[in-house]
Amino acid sequence: MTDLIGGWTAEPDAFELYADDTAGEAHLLRANDSEPSEQVATFFHSSGVTRATIWRGTASNESNLWREAQRAKSAALIAARHAGRP
C-alpha cells in the first residue's frame, strides 16, 4: 500500500512523494500544467534511511544539483515518516 507522505513545488513543477513501507520504496512524481504526472524517481529505504535512488524519465536529463535537491527533500520526508512510527 502506498501513502502520500508529502509534496512541494519548484516552479513550474509540483512533486508528490508516495511511500510503500512494506516494500521499502518511495516514488517521486512530478507534474506541471503542460504535462501529465510522471514518476521521476524511486527511493529505496530502510529504517528511515534512504539507501539508493533510481532516476527515471525526464529526471535523467536534469542536473546533479537538481537531483540532489529532490533526493534531499524526499529523504527528509522518508526519515520523518519513520521517526513518527515505532
N, C-alpha and C positions, 0 to 999 in steps of 0.2 A: 504494500500500500504506500503510495506516495502522498506526502503532505506538503503544501505550500509553506515554506518556513521564512520567506522574506522576499523583498523586492526593492529595487532602486531605479533611478533614472540617470542616464548620462546622455543628454541630448545628442541626437534625436531618438535615441533608443530607450526602451524600458526593459528591465530584466526581472525575471522571476526565478526563484530557486526552489526546487522541489526535492525533498529528501525521502529516500526509502531506507529506513534504518535497518530493516531485516536483511537487506542486500548490501548494506554499507556503501550505498551510492547516493549521489545527489546530482541533479540535472539542471543546468542553467539554460533558460530560454530567453531569447532576445526577440523583441517585437518593435516595430515602428509603424508609423501611419501608412507607409507606402508598401509594406510587405507583410505577409503572414508571419506568425511566430515561427522561430527556428531554434532547434536545440543547438547550442554552440559549445557546450562542454559537459563532460561527465567527470565528477569528482569522486574518488574512492576514499573512504574514510573509515577509521576505526577508533573507538573510544573518544570521539570528538576531534581527532587529529586528521587533517586531510593528508593522505599519503601519496596520491598520484592524480594527475589530470590528463584527460584526453580532450584536445580541442577538435571541434567538428565544424564543417561547413565554412561559412564566411569568417569565422573566428581565426581560421588558419591564415588568413590574409592580414590580420591585424598585427600591430607592433607588439614586441615583447612587453613594453611598458603597459599597453592596453590590457594584454592578457594577464599580467601580474596584478593590475588593479582589480580586475574582475575576480581573479583567484583569491586575492586577499579579502575582498568583501564576502565572497562565498565561504571561505574558510572560517571567518569570524562568525557567520551565521550558523555554520555547522557546529562549531565549538560551543556557541551559546545554547543551541538546542540540546546538545549533550549535557551541558552543565545543569540544565533545568530538569534533567531526568536522571534518576538513580541508575 
